[in-house]
Amino acid sequence: MEKMKLPMVETQMMIRKPVAIVFEAFIDPAVTTKFWFTKSSGKLEPGKTVTWAWEMYNVASDVLVKEIIPNEKISIEWDNTPVTTVDFEFTALTADTTYVVIKNYGFHQTGDELIEAIKDNTGGFTTVLDGLKAWLEFGIELNLVRDKFPNTTQK
């Protein structure tokens, strides 16, 4: 009997920076706020819960850090209604390039709701990686997440 594959979002991007710099971009909110959320209650540490906020949308998410393997993996659970797991995986391709894979899984929805959740999370994490690349490689803050839903942003 074939094992059923669970629904999972997977996005990826090569970043032209050393793995330690790319990894730290997700650990340190001073960097992460340049390409993803606008505010965080602190750095990611194993076992710690932090709150990430997207102030322009008046939305926040509690993030439980499940595991950190320096320069290799960050695993979190976030209350993305419902709670899902997100793994950030980092692979040094060369001394100056890093391959980042983001996997989001543990979806509880079914049918059309599941399709919508997969679509939204795929688009969201792709946007995060695009913004990460622009910030780390070129020092450009593209405001991709901020501008994704302009009709819902606060002036």
N, CA, C and O atoms as a GROMACS GRO file, in nm:
protein
  620
    1MET      N    1   0.084  -0.118   0.000
    1MET     CA    2   0.000   0.000   0.000
    1MET      C    3   0.089   0.125   0.000
    1MET      O    4   0.186   0.133   0.074
    2GLU      N    5   0.053   0.221  -0.084
    2GLU     CA    6   0.132   0.345  -0.096
    2GLU      C    7   0.103   0.437   0.021
    2GLU      O    8  -0.012   0.455   0.060
    3LYS      N    9   0.210   0.495   0.076
    3LYS     CA   10   0.197   0.588   0.188
    3LYS      C   11   0.141   0.721   0.137
    3LYS      O   12   0.186   0.774   0.036
    4MET      N   13   0.042   0.773   0.208
    4MET     CA   14  -0.019   0.901   0.168
    4MET      C   15   0.076   1.015   0.199
    4MET      O   16   0.129   1.025   0.310
    5LYS      N   17   0.097   1.101   0.103
    5LYS     CA   18   0.185   1.217   0.121
    5LYS      C   19   0.103   1.332   0.180
    5LYS      O   20  -0.002   1.368   0.128
    6LEU      N   21   0.152   1.389   0.288
    6LEU     CA   22   0.083   1.500   0.352
    6LEU      C   23   0.106   1.629   0.275
    6LEU      O   24   0.212   1.648   0.216
    7PRO      N   25   0.006   1.718   0.275
    7PRO     CA   26   0.022   1.846   0.204
    7PRO      C   27   0.136   1.928   0.264
    7PRO      O   28   0.149   1.940   0.386
    8MET      N   29   0.217   1.986   0.175
    8MET     CA   30   0.330   2.067   0.220
    8MET      C   31   0.358   2.175   0.117
    8MET      O   32   0.351   2.152  -0.004
    9VAL      N   33   0.389   2.294   0.167
    9VAL     CA   34   0.437   2.402   0.084
    9VAL      C   35   0.589   2.394   0.085
    9VAL      O   36   0.649   2.372   0.191
   10GLU      N   37   0.651   2.412  -0.031
   10GLU     CA   38   0.797   2.416  -0.036
   10GLU      C   39   0.839   2.525  -0.133
   10GLU      O   40   0.801   2.524  -0.250
   11THR      N   41   0.920   2.619  -0.083
   11THR     CA   42   0.975   2.724  -0.167
   11THR      C   43   1.126   2.725  -0.148
   11THR      O   44   1.176   2.678  -0.045
   12GLN      N   45   1.199   2.778  -0.244
   12GLN     CA   46   1.344   2.774  -0.237
   12GLN      C   47   1.406   2.887  -0.319
   12GLN      O   48   1.345   2.939  -0.413
   13MET      N   49   1.530   2.923  -0.281
   13MET     CA   50   1.602   3.028  -0.352
   13MET      C   51   1.750   3.020  -0.316
   13MET      O   52   1.786   2.992  -0.201
   14MET      N   53   1.836   3.044  -0.414
   14MET     CA   54   1.978   3.058  -0.387
   14MET      C   55   2.006   3.205  -0.354
   14MET      O   56   1.961   3.295  -0.424
   15ILE      N   57   2.079   3.226  -0.246
   15ILE     CA   58   2.116   3.360  -0.203
   15ILE      C   59   2.268   3.370  -0.215
   15ILE      O   60   2.340   3.282  -0.166
   16ARG      N   61   2.316   3.473  -0.278
   16ARG     CA   62   2.460   3.490  -0.301
   16ARG      C   63   2.528   3.558  -0.181
   16ARG      O   64   2.584   3.667  -0.190
   17LYS      N   65   2.520   3.488  -0.068
   17LYS     CA   66   2.587   3.529   0.056
   17LYS      C   67   2.624   3.402   0.132
   17LYS      O   68   2.562   3.298   0.113
   18PRO      N   69   2.724   3.410   0.220
   18PRO     CA   70   2.763   3.294   0.301
   18PRO      C   71   2.648   3.246   0.390
   18PRO      O   72   2.564   3.325   0.432
   19VAL      N   73   2.647   3.116   0.419
   19VAL     CA   74   2.539   3.056   0.496
   19VAL      C   75   2.518   3.123   0.631
   19VAL      O   76   2.404   3.138   0.674
   20ALA      N   77   2.625   3.163   0.700
   20ALA     CA   78   2.610   3.225   0.832
   20ALA      C   79   2.530   3.355   0.823
   20ALA      O   80   2.451   3.385   0.913
   21ILE      N   81   2.550   3.432   0.719
   21ILE     CA   82   2.479   3.559   0.701
   21ILE      C   83   2.332   3.534   0.670
   21ILE      O   84   2.244   3.601   0.723
   22VAL      N   85   2.306   3.437   0.584
   22VAL     CA   86   2.167   3.405   0.545
   22VAL      C   87   2.092   3.348   0.665
   22VAL      O   88   1.977   3.386   0.691
   23PHE      N   89   2.154   3.258   0.738
   23PHE     CA   90   2.093   3.199   0.858
   23PHE      C   91   2.059   3.308   0.959
   23PHE      O   92   1.948   3.311   1.012
   24GLU      N   93   2.153   3.396   0.986
   24GLU     CA   94   2.133   3.503   1.085
   24GLU      C   95   2.021   3.598   1.043
   24GLU      O   96   1.958   3.660   1.129
   25ALA      N   97   1.997   3.612   0.914
   25ALA     CA   98   1.890   3.699   0.865
   25ALA      C   99   1.753   3.654   0.916
   25ALA      O  100   1.663   3.737   0.932
   26PHE      N  101   1.736   3.525   0.942
   26PHE     CA  102   1.610   3.474   0.996
   26PHE      C  103   1.609   3.471   1.148
   26PHE      O  104   1.501   3.473   1.208
   27ILE      N  105   1.726   3.468   1.212
   27ILE     CA  106   1.737   3.465   1.358
   27ILE      C  107   1.718   3.604   1.417
   27ILE      O  108   1.650   3.621   1.519
   28ASP      N  109   1.779   3.705   1.353
   28ASP     CA  110   1.786   3.841   1.407
   28ASP      C  111   1.677   3.930   1.345
   28ASP      O  112   1.683   3.960   1.226
   29PRO      N  113   1.579   3.972   1.426
   29PRO     CA  114   1.471   4.053   1.371
   29PRO      C  115   1.518   4.188   1.315
   29PRO      O  116   1.447   4.248   1.234
   30ALA      N  117   1.634   4.237   1.356
   30ALA     CA  118   1.685   4.362   1.298
   30ALA      C  119   1.709   4.345   1.148
   30ALA      O  120   1.701   4.442   1.073
   31VAL      N  121   1.738   4.223   1.106
   31VAL     CA  122   1.756   4.194   0.964
   31VAL      C  123   1.623   4.148   0.902
   31VAL      O  124   1.586   4.194   0.794
   32THR      N  125   1.554   4.058   0.970
   32THR     CA  126   1.430   4.000   0.915
   32THR      C  127   1.327   4.108   0.884
   32THR      O  128   1.251   4.096   0.787
   33THR      N  129   1.323   4.214   0.964
   33THR     CA  130   1.226   4.322   0.939
   33THR      C  131   1.254   4.398   0.810
   33THR      O  132   1.170   4.476   0.765
   34LYS      N  133   1.369   4.376   0.750
   34LYS     CA  134   1.400   4.441   0.622
   34LYS      C  135   1.333   4.370   0.505
   34LYS      O  136   1.323   4.426   0.396
   35PHE      N  137   1.286   4.244   0.527
   35PHE     CA  138   1.227   4.171   0.415
   35PHE      C  139   1.101   4.091   0.449
   35PHE      O  140   1.043   4.030   0.359
   36TRP      N  141   1.057   4.088   0.577
   36TRP     CA  142   0.941   4.005   0.609
   36TRP      C  143   0.843   4.078   0.700
   36TRP      O  144   0.760   4.156   0.652
   37PHE      N  145   0.850   4.054   0.831
   37PHE     CA  146   0.759   4.119   0.925
   37PHE      C  147   0.816   4.254   0.965
   37PHE      O  148   0.932   4.284   0.938
   38THR      N  149   0.733   4.337   1.031
   38THR     CA  150   0.779   4.472   1.067
   38THR      C  151   0.827   4.483   1.211
   38THR      O  152   0.898   4.578   1.245
   39LYS      N  153   0.790   4.387   1.296
   39LYS     CA  154   0.825   4.396   1.437
   39LYS      C  155   0.834   4.255   1.496
   39LYS      O  156   0.759   4.166   1.456
   40SER      N  157   0.926   4.237   1.592
   40SER     CA  158   0.939   4.108   1.660
   40SER      C  159   0.971   4.133   1.807
   40SER      O  160   1.035   4.232   1.842
   41SER      N  161   0.926   4.041   1.891
   41SER     CA  162   0.953   4.055   2.034
   41SER      C  163   1.093   4.004   2.072
   41SER      O  164   1.132   4.013   2.189
   42GLY      N  165   1.168   3.951   1.975
   42GLY     CA  166   1.304   3.909   2.007
   42GLY      C  167   1.364   3.816   1.904
   42GLY      O  168   1.298   3.775   1.808
   43LYS      N  169   1.490   3.782   1.927
   43LYS     CA  170   1.561   3.688   1.840
   43LYS      C  171   1.506   3.548   1.860
   43LYS      O  172   1.449   3.516   1.964
   44LEU      N  173   1.524   3.464   1.759
   44LEU     CA  174   1.482   3.325   1.770
   44LEU      C  175   1.583   3.247   1.854
   44LEU      O  176   1.704   3.253   1.830
   45GLU      N  177   1.532   3.175   1.953
   45GLU     CA  178   1.612   3.088   2.038
   45GLU      C  179   1.531   2.962   2.065
   45GLU      O  180   1.409   2.970   2.079
   46PRO      N  181   1.596   2.845   2.072
   46PRO     CA  182   1.523   2.720   2.095
   46PRO      C  183   1.436   2.727   2.220
   46PRO      O  184   1.480   2.770   2.326
   47GLY      N  185   1.310   2.683   2.206
   47GLY     CA  186   1.217   2.679   2.318
   47GLY      C  187   1.148   2.811   2.348
   47GLY      O  188   1.056   2.815   2.430
   48LYS      N  189   1.190   2.917   2.284
   48LYS     CA  190   1.136   3.051   2.310
   48LYS      C  191   1.017   3.078   2.217
   48LYS      O  192   1.014   3.034   2.103
   49THR      N  193   0.920   3.150   2.269
   49THR     CA  194   0.810   3.198   2.186
   49THR      C  195   0.828   3.348   2.164
   49THR      O  196   0.844   3.424   2.260
   50VAL      N  197   0.826   3.388   2.039
   50VAL     CA  198   0.834   3.530   2.004
   50VAL      C  199   0.708   3.567   1.927
   50VAL      O  200   0.637   3.481   1.875
   51THR      N  201   0.681   3.695   1.921
   51THR     CA  202   0.566   3.743   1.844
   51THR      C  203   0.618   3.823   1.726
   51THR      O  204   0.696   3.917   1.742
   52TRP      N  205   0.573   3.786   1.608
   52TRP     CA  206   0.604   3.860   1.487
   52TRP      C  207   0.480   3.941   1.450
   52TRP      O  208   0.368   3.891   1.458
   53ALA      N  209   0.501   4.066   1.408
   53ALA     CA  210   0.390   4.152   1.371
   53ALA      C  211   0.411   4.210   1.232
   53ALA      O  212   0.522   4.242   1.191
   54TRP      N  213   0.302   4.221   1.161
   54TRP     CA  214   0.295   4.290   1.033
   54TRP      C  215   0.204   4.409   1.059
   54TRP      O  216   0.082   4.403   1.040
   55GLU      N  217   0.266   4.517   1.104
   55GLU     CA  218   0.190   4.631   1.155
   55GLU      C  219   0.098   4.692   1.049
   55GLU      O  220  -0.009   4.741   1.083
   56MET      N  221   0.140   4.690   0.922
   56MET     CA  222   0.059   4.751   0.816
   56MET      C  223  -0.073   4.676   0.796
   56MET      O  224  -0.168   4.733   0.743
   57TYR      N  225  -0.079   4.550   0.838
   57TYR     CA  226  -0.202   4.471   0.827
   57TYR      C  227  -0.270   4.451   0.962
   57TYR      O  228  -0.376   4.388   0.970
   58ASN      N  229  -0.210   4.505   1.069
   58ASN     CA  230  -0.262   4.488   1.204
   58ASN      C  231  -0.276   4.340   1.239
   58ASN      O  232  -0.378   4.298   1.293
   59VAL      N  233  -0.172   4.262   1.206
   59VAL     CA  234  -0.172   4.118   1.227
   59VAL      C  235  -0.044   4.080   1.302
   59VAL      O  236   0.062   4.138   1.279
   60ALA      N  237  -0.056   3.981   1.392
   60ALA     CA  238   0.060   3.928   1.462
   60ALA      C  239   0.047   3.778   1.474
   60ALA      O  240  -0.063   3.723   1.468
   61SER      N  241   0.160   3.711   1.492
   61SER     CA  242   0.162   3.566   1.506
   61SER      C  243   0.260   3.526   1.614
   61SER      O  244   0.373   3.576   1.618
   62ASP      N  245   0.218   3.437   1.702
   62ASP     CA  246   0.309   3.381   1.801
   62ASP      C  247   0.386   3.266   1.737
   62ASP      O  248   0.328   3.181   1.670
   63VAL      N  249   0.517   3.267   1.758
   63VAL     CA  250   0.607   3.172   1.695
   63VAL      C  251   0.684   3.097   1.803
   63VAL      O  252   0.760   3.157   1.879
   64LEU      N  253   0.665   2.964   1.809
   64LEU     CA  254   0.740   2.880   1.902
   64LEU      C  255   0.858   2.821   1.827
   64LEU      O  256   0.841   2.753   1.725
   65VAL      N  257   0.978   2.847   1.877
   65VAL     CA  258   1.100   2.795   1.814
   65VAL      C  259   1.121   2.652   1.864
   65VAL      O  260   1.154   2.630   1.981
   66LYS      N  261   1.102   2.556   1.774
   66LYS     CA  262   1.115   2.414   1.810
   66LYS      C  263   1.260   2.367   1.806
   66LYS      O  264   1.302   2.289   1.892
   67GLU      N  265   1.335   2.414   1.708
   67GLU     CA  266   1.472   2.363   1.691
   67GLU      C  267   1.555   2.464   1.613
   67GLU      O  268   1.507   2.528   1.520
   68ILE      N  269   1.681   2.477   1.652
   68ILE     CA  270   1.778   2.555   1.576
   68ILE      C  271   1.906   2.474   1.565
   68ILE      O  272   1.965   2.436   1.666
   69ILE      N  273   1.948   2.448   1.444
   69ILE     CA  274   2.078   2.388   1.417
   69ILE      C  275   2.156   2.496   1.343
   69ILE      O  276   2.127   2.524   1.226
   70PRO      N  277   2.256   2.558   1.408
   70PRO     CA  278   2.324   2.674   1.348
   70PRO      C  279   2.368   2.650   1.203
   70PRO      O  280   2.432   2.550   1.170
   71ASN      N  281   2.331   2.746   1.120
   71ASN     CA  282   2.366   2.749   0.978
   71ASN      C  283   2.307   2.632   0.897
   71ASN      O  284   2.347   2.611   0.783
   72GLU      N  285   2.213   2.556   0.957
   72GLU     CA  286   2.152   2.444   0.886
   72GLU      C  287   2.000   2.447   0.886
   72GLU      O  288   1.936   2.429   0.782
   73LYS      N  289   1.940   2.470   1.005
   73LYS     CA  290   1.794   2.456   1.013
   73LYS      C  291   1.736   2.539   1.126
   73LYS      O  292   1.794   2.551   1.234
   74ILE      N  293   1.619   2.596   1.099
   74ILE     CA  294   1.535   2.659   1.201
   74ILE      C  295   1.397   2.596   1.184
   74ILE      O  296   1.344   2.593   1.073
   75SER      N  297   1.340   2.545   1.292
   75SER     CA  298   1.207   2.486   1.286
   75SER      C  299   1.118   2.560   1.385
   75SER      O  300   1.152   2.573   1.502
   76ILE      N  301   1.003   2.608   1.336
   76ILE     CA  302   0.910   2.683   1.420
   76ILE      C  303   0.769   2.626   1.406
   76ILE      O  304   0.737   2.558   1.308
   77GLU      N  305   0.687   2.656   1.505
   77GLU     CA  306   0.542   2.640   1.493
   77GLU      C  307   0.486   2.779   1.507
   77GLU      O  308   0.527   2.856   1.594
   78TRP      N  309   0.391   2.811   1.420
   78TRP     CA  310   0.328   2.942   1.436
   78TRP      C  311   0.178   2.929   1.428
   78TRP      O  312   0.125   2.838   1.365
   79ASP      N  313   0.112   3.022   1.493
   79ASP     CA  314  -0.034   3.016   1.501
   79ASP      C  315  -0.095   3.083   1.379
   79ASP      O  316  -0.162   3.186   1.387
   80ASN      N  317  -0.068   3.020   1.265
   80ASN     CA  318  -0.114   3.072   1.136
   80ASN      C  319  -0.258   3.029   1.109
   80ASN      O  320  -0.299   3.020   0.994
   81THR      N  321  -0.332   3.004   1.214
   81THR     CA  322  -0.474   2.969   1.212
   81THR      C  323  -0.508   2.864   1.107
   81THR      O  324  -0.546   2.902   0.996
   82PRO      N  325  -0.498   2.739   1.134
   82PRO     CA  326  -0.447   2.681   1.258
   82PRO      C  327  -0.295   2.670   1.258
   82PRO      O  328  -0.229   2.706   1.160
   83VAL      N  329  -0.240   2.621   1.369
   83VAL     CA  330  -0.096   2.608   1.386
   83VAL      C  331  -0.038   2.516   1.279
   83VAL      O  332  -0.092   2.410   1.250
   84THR      N  333   0.074   2.559   1.219
   84THR     CA  334   0.149   2.475   1.126
   84THR      C  335   0.296   2.483   1.162
   84THR      O  336   0.337   2.569   1.241
   85THR      N  337   0.375   2.394   1.106
   85THR     CA  338   0.520   2.393   1.127
   85THR      C  339   0.588   2.449   1.004
   85THR      O  340   0.548   2.423   0.890
   86VAL      N  341   0.693   2.528   1.027
   86VAL     CA  342   0.773   2.582   0.918
   86VAL      C  343   0.919   2.546   0.946
   86VAL      O  344   0.971   2.574   1.054
   87ASP      N  345   0.983   2.482   0.848
   87ASP     CA  346   1.126   2.454   0.856
   87ASP      C  347   1.199   2.540   0.755
   87ASP      O  348   1.161   2.545   0.638
   88PHE      N  349   1.303   2.608   0.801
   88PHE     CA  350   1.392   2.685   0.716
   88PHE      C  351   1.521   2.605   0.708
   88PHE      O  352   1.587   2.585   0.810
   89GLU      N  353   1.558   2.559   0.590
   89GLU     CA  354   1.677   2.476   0.574
   89GLU      C  355   1.780   2.553   0.492
   89GLU      O  356   1.747   2.614   0.390
   90PHE      N  357   1.906   2.549   0.538
   90PHE     CA  358   2.014   2.626   0.477
   90PHE      C  359   2.125   2.530   0.434
   90PHE      O  360   2.173   2.450   0.513
   91THR      N  361   2.165   2.541   0.308
   91THR     CA  362   2.274   2.459   0.256
   91THR      C  363   2.377   2.549   0.191
   91THR      O  364   2.344   2.624   0.098
   92ALA      N  365   2.501   2.542   0.239
   92ALA     CA  366   2.609   2.618   0.176
   92ALA      C  367   2.646   2.549   0.045
   92ALA      O  368   2.693   2.436   0.046
   93LEU      N  369   2.623   2.618  -0.067
   93LEU     CA  370   2.660   2.562  -0.197
   93LEU      C  371   2.807   2.588  -0.225
   93LEU      O  372   2.878   2.502  -0.277
   94THR      N  373   2.852   2.708  -0.190
   94THR     CA  374   2.993   2.746  -0.197
   94THR      C  375   3.018   2.833  -0.074
   94THR      O  376   2.928   2.850   0.009
   95ALA      N  377   3.137   2.887  -0.061
   95ALA     CA  378   3.166   2.976   0.052
   95ALA      C  379   3.080   3.102   0.048
   95ALA      O  380   3.058   3.166   0.151
   96ASP      N  381   3.031   3.138  -0.071
   96ASP     CA  382   2.958   3.264  -0.089
   96ASP      C  383   2.816   3.248  -0.139
   96ASP      O  384   2.752   3.347  -0.174
   97THR      N  385   2.764   3.125  -0.143
   97THR     CA  386   2.625   3.105  -0.186
   97THR      C  387   2.555   3.006  -0.094
   97THR      O  388   2.615   2.909  -0.046
   98THR      N  389   2.427   3.033  -0.069
   98THR     CA  390   2.346   2.951   0.022
   98THR      C  391   2.214   2.919  -0.046
   98THR      O  392   2.151   3.006  -0.106
   99TYR      N  393   2.173   2.794  -0.035
   99TYR     CA  394   2.043   2.751  -0.086
   99TYR      C  395   1.948   2.743   0.032
   99TYR      O  396   1.973   2.668   0.127
  100VAL      N  397   1.840   2.819   0.027
  100VAL     CA  398   1.740   2.821   0.134
  100VAL      C  399   1.615   2.750   0.085
  100VAL      O  400   1.564   2.778  -0.023
  101VAL      N  401   1.567   2.656   0.166
  101VAL     CA  402   1.441   2.588   0.138
  101VAL      C  403   1.349   2.612   0.257
  101VAL      O  404   1.388   2.590   0.372
  102ILE      N  405   1.228   2.658   0.230
  102ILE     CA  406   1.128   2.677   0.335
  102ILE      C  407   1.018   2.574   0.311
  102ILE      O  408   0.960   2.567   0.203
  103LYS      N  409   0.990   2.494   0.416
  103LYS     CA  410   0.884   2.392   0.410
  103LYS      C  411   0.781   2.425   0.516
  103LYS      O  412   0.815   2.445   0.633
  104ASN      N  413   0.656   2.431   0.477
  104ASN     CA  414   0.546   2.460   0.567
  104ASN      C  415   0.450   2.341   0.560
  104ASN      O  416   0.403   2.306   0.451
  105TYR      N  417   0.420   2.280   0.675
  105TYR     CA  418   0.336   2.161   0.674
  105TYR      C  419   0.257   2.151   0.805
  105TYR      O  420   0.276   2.230   0.897
  106GLY      N  421   0.168   2.052   0.811
  106GLY     CA  422   0.082   2.034   0.928
  106GLY      C  423  -0.053   2.101   0.908
  106GLY      O  424  -0.120   2.137   1.005
  107PHE      N  425  -0.091   2.118   0.783
  107PHE     CA  426  -0.219   2.181   0.752
  107PHE      C  427  -0.334   2.092   0.798
  107PHE      O  428  -0.330   1.970   0.783
  108HIS      N  429  -0.437   2.154   0.853
  108HIS     CA  430  -0.553   2.080   0.902
  108HIS      C  431  -0.675   2.100   0.812
  108HIS      O  432  -0.777   2.033   0.829
  109GLN      N  433  -0.664   2.191   0.717
  109GLN     CA  434  -0.776   2.218   0.629
  109GLN      C  435  -0.793   2.104   0.528
  109GLN      O  436  -0.704   2.021   0.510
  110THR      N  437  -0.908   2.102   0.464
  110THR     CA  438  -0.936   2.005   0.358
  110THR      C  439  -1.002   2.078   0.242
  110THR      O  440  -1.047   2.192   0.257
  111GLY      N  441  -1.007   2.012   0.127
  111GLY     CA  442  -1.079   2.065   0.012
  111GLY      C  443  -1.033   2.203  -0.030
  111GLY      O  444  -0.913   2.231  -0.036
  112ASP      N  445  -1.130   2.290  -0.060
  112ASP     CA  446  -1.100   2.424  -0.108
  112ASP      C  447  -1.021   2.506  -0.006
  112ASP      O  448  -0.936   2.587  -0.044
  113GLU      N  449  -1.048   2.486   0.124
  113GLU     CA  450  -0.974   2.559   0.227
  113GLU      C  451  -0.827   2.520   0.227
  113GLU      O  452  -0.740   2.605   0.247
  114LEU      N  453  -0.798   2.392   0.205
  114LEU     CA  454  -0.659   2.346   0.197
  114LEU      C  455  -0.590   2.405   0.074
  114LEU      O  456  -0.477   2.452   0.083
  115ILE      N  457  -0.658   2.404  -0.038
  115ILE     CA  458  -0.601   2.462  -0.161
  115ILE      C  459  -0.569   2.609  -0.139
  115ILE      O  460  -0.463   2.657  -0.180
  116GLU      N  461  -0.659   2.682  -0.076
  116GLU     CA  462  -0.638   2.824  -0.048
  116GLU      C  463  -0.518   2.845   0.046
  116GLU      O  464  -0.437   2.935   0.024
  117ALA      N  465  -0.507   2.762   0.150
  117ALA     CA  466  -0.396   2.774   0.245
  117ALA      C  467  -0.262   2.744   0.176
  117ALA      O  468  -0.164   2.814   0.198
  118ILE      N  469  -0.259   2.641   0.093
  118ILE     CA  470  -0.136   2.606   0.021
  118ILE      C  471  -0.098   2.720  -0.074
  118ILE      O  472   0.018   2.759  -0.081
  119LYS      N  473  -0.195   2.772  -0.146
  119LYS     CA  474  -0.170   2.883  -0.239
  119LYS      C  475  -0.117   3.006  -0.164
  119LYS      O  476  -0.018   3.066  -0.206
  120ASP      N  477  -0.183   3.044  -0.056
  120ASP     CA  478  -0.143   3.163   0.020
  120ASP      C  479  -0.003   3.148   0.078
  120ASP      O  480   0.078   3.240   0.071
  121ASN      N  481   0.026   3.032   0.136
  121ASN     CA  482   0.157   3.010   0.198
  121ASN      C  483   0.268   2.997   0.095
  121ASN      O  484   0.380   3.042   0.120
  122THR      N  485   0.239   2.936  -0.019
  122THR     CA  486   0.340   2.928  -0.126
  122THR      C  487   0.376   3.068  -0.173
  122THR      O  488   0.493   3.102  -0.184
  123GLY      N  489   0.274   3.149  -0.201
  123GLY     CA  490   0.298   3.287  -0.244
  123GLY      C  491   0.370   3.368  -0.138
  123GLY      O  492   0.461   3.444  -0.168
  124GLY      N  493   0.329   3.351  -0.012
  124GLY     CA  494   0.389   3.427   0.097
  124GLY      C  495   0.536   3.394   0.116
  124GLY      O  496   0.619   3.485   0.128
  125PHE      N  497   0.569   3.266   0.120
  125PHE     CA  498   0.708   3.229   0.142
  125PHE      C  499   0.796   3.258   0.021
  125PHE      O  500   0.915   3.284   0.035
  126THR      N  501   0.739   3.253  -0.098
  126THR     CA  502   0.814   3.295  -0.218
  126THR      C  503   0.848   3.443  -0.208
  126THR      O  504   0.960   3.484  -0.239
  127THR      N  505   0.753   3.522  -0.166
  127THR     CA  506   0.775   3.666  -0.148
  127THR      C  507   0.883   3.692  -0.043
  127THR      O  508   0.967   3.780  -0.061
  128VAL      N  509   0.881   3.616   0.067
  128VAL     CA  510   0.983   3.630   0.172
  128VAL      C  511   1.122   3.604   0.113
  128VAL      O  512   1.215   3.681   0.137
  129LEU      N  513   1.136   3.496   0.036
  129LEU     CA  514   1.267   3.463  -0.022
  129LEU      C  515   1.311   3.567  -0.125
  129LEU      O  516   1.430   3.598  -0.133
  130ASP      N  517   1.218   3.619  -0.201
  130ASP     CA  518   1.253   3.724  -0.298
  130ASP      C  519   1.304   3.848  -0.225
  130ASP      O  520   1.403   3.908  -0.266
  131GLY      N  521   1.235   3.886  -0.118
  131GLY     CA  522   1.278   4.002  -0.039
  131GLY      C  523   1.411   3.980   0.030
  131GLY      O  524   1.494   4.070   0.037
  132LEU      N  525   1.432   3.858   0.081
  132LEU     CA  526   1.560   3.822   0.142
  132LEU      C  527   1.674   3.838   0.042
  132LEU      O  528   1.777   3.896   0.075
  133LYS      N  529   1.655   3.788  -0.079
  133LYS     CA  530   1.758   3.795  -0.183
  133LYS      C  531   1.791   3.942  -0.215
  133LYS      O  532   1.908   3.979  -0.222
  134ALA      N  533   1.689   4.024  -0.233
  134ALA     CA  534   1.710   4.165  -0.266
  134ALA      C  535   1.786   4.236  -0.154
  134ALA      O  536   1.877   4.315  -0.180
  135TRP      N  537   1.747   4.209  -0.028
  135TRP     CA  538   1.810   4.277   0.084
  135TRP      C  539   1.955   4.232   0.103
  135TRP      O  540   2.045   4.315   0.113
  136LEU      N  541   1.978   4.100   0.108
  136LEU     CA  542   2.113   4.052   0.137
  136LEU      C  543   2.210   4.074   0.021
  136LEU      O  544   2.327   4.104   0.043
  137GLU      N  545   2.163   4.058  -0.101
  137GLU     CA  546   2.254   4.069  -0.215
  137GLU      C  547   2.274   4.214  -0.262
  137GLU      O  548   2.383   4.250  -0.308
  138PHE      N  549   2.170   4.296  -0.250
  138PHE     CA  550   2.177   4.431  -0.308
  138PHE      C  551   2.150   4.544  -0.209
  138PHE      O  552   2.162   4.661  -0.244
  139GLY      N  553   2.112   4.508  -0.085
  139GLY     CA  554   2.083   4.611   0.015
  139GLY      C  555   1.959   4.691  -0.017
  139GLY      O  556   1.946   4.806   0.025
  140ILE      N  557   1.866   4.630  -0.092
  140ILE     CA  558   1.743   4.699  -0.131
  140ILE      C  559   1.626   4.641  -0.051
  140ILE      O  560   1.603   4.520  -0.052
  141GLU      N  561   1.555   4.729   0.018
  141GLU     CA  562   1.434   4.690   0.089
  141GLU      C  563   1.317   4.711  -0.006
  141GLU      O  564   1.270   4.824  -0.024
  142LEU      N  565   1.269   4.602  -0.067
  142LEU     CA  566   1.167   4.612  -0.172
  142LEU      C  567   1.024   4.632  -0.121
  142LEU      O  568   0.935   4.662  -0.201
  143ASN      N  569   1.001   4.617   0.009
  143ASN     CA  570   0.866   4.630   0.065
  143ASN      C  571   0.768   4.533   0.002
  143ASN      O  572   0.650   4.565  -0.013
  144LEU      N  573   0.814   4.414  -0.035
  144LEU     CA  574   0.728   4.317  -0.102
  144LEU      C  575   0.611   4.274  -0.015
  144LEU      O  576   0.497   4.272  -0.061
  145VAL      N  577   0.638   4.239   0.111
  145VAL     CA  578   0.530   4.195   0.199
  145VAL      C  579   0.437   4.312   0.229
  145VAL      O  580   0.315   4.295   0.230
  146ARG      N  581   0.493   4.428   0.252
  146ARG     CA  582   0.414   4.547   0.282
  146ARG      C  583   0.320   4.582   0.166
  146ARG      O  584   0.208   4.628   0.189
  147ASP      N  585   0.364   4.560   0.043
  147ASP     CA  586   0.287   4.600  -0.074
  147ASP      C  587   0.205   4.488  -0.137
  147ASP      O  588   0.138   4.510  -0.238
  148LYS      N  589   0.209   4.369  -0.078
  148LYS     CA  590   0.139   4.254  -0.138
  148LYS      C  591  -0.013   4.274  -0.140
  148LYS      O  592  -0.080   4.234  -0.235
  149PHE      N  593  -0.066   4.336  -0.037
  149PHE     CA  594  -0.211   4.359  -0.027
  149PHE      C  595  -0.237   4.508   0.000
  149PHE      O  596  -0.278   4.544   0.111
  150PRO      N  597  -0.214   4.594  -0.099
  150PRO     CA  598  -0.221   4.739  -0.075
  150PRO      C  599  -0.359   4.789  -0.032
  150PRO      O  600  -0.368   4.894   0.032
  151ASN      N  601  -0.465   4.718  -0.066
  151ASN     CA  602  -0.598   4.764  -0.028
  151ASN      C  603  -0.627   4.744   0.120
  151ASN      O  604  -0.724   4.800   0.173
  152THR      N  605  -0.544   4.663   0.187
  152THR     CA  606  -0.568   4.637   0.329
  152THR      C  607  -0.467   4.709   0.418
  152THR      O  608  -0.477   4.703   0.541
  153THR      N  609  -0.370   4.778   0.358
  153THR     CA  610  -0.270   4.845   0.440
  153THR      C  611  -0.327   4.972   0.500
  153THR      O  612  -0.415   5.037   0.443
  154GLN      N  613  -0.275   5.006   0.614
  154GLN     CA  614  -0.316   5.129   0.679
  154GLN      C  615  -0.230   5.242   0.630
  154GLN      O  616  -0.110   5.224   0.611
  155LYS      N  617  -0.287   5.355   0.609
  155LYS     CA  618  -0.215   5.472   0.557
  155LYS      C  619  -0.130   5.533   0.665
  155LYS      O  620  -0.062   5.633   0.641
   0.00000   0.00000   0.00000
